[in-house]
Amino acid sequence: MAAKTLIILRHAKSDWDTGEPDMRRPLADRGLLDGAAAGEVLADYDLDVVLCSEATRARQTWERAVVGGASCDDVRHTDAIYGAWPSDVVDLLRELPDAAETVLVIGHESTLSELVLELAEQSDLTDRVAVKFPTAGVAVLEFETPWSALDTGTGVLTRFVVPRG
């Protein structure tokens, strides 16, 4: 079995002054730039599946990441990530086929930092995630288990970056 890579991307900076409900808030100008910068990081990875929150700001973050160089043929928008508990996201991941070696999840705080802290062995990088997981932050975890066996502490956080446009 090949190693699995899980990439966690917090949506880019959203606009608070639109009058839209939270689910429909778009990216701010800075978010548009940072989303493309996140795409430059994601371009280093061969993404098999993208699981993206249905929230407008998450969907736009993926669109901007594509502008920055990210690509994936299997993009799944789901309302199961918005407002989810970390265990809900783990359940989604456990359902993935083993043929999917690299998966990107685009979602929201505090779910994402809690997910990273739950899945990864404690390290200097997880300490940074525990302090703050900024908008457009990218965390990369590596696993030696199939998706169906994801569990607490089974991953290693190998990269944590906050790209800015």
Summary of the structure (lengths in Angstrom):
residues: 165
radius of gyration: 14.5
end to end distance: 36.7
largest distance: 48.3
contacts: 579
relative contact order: 0.23
helix: 36%
strand: 23%
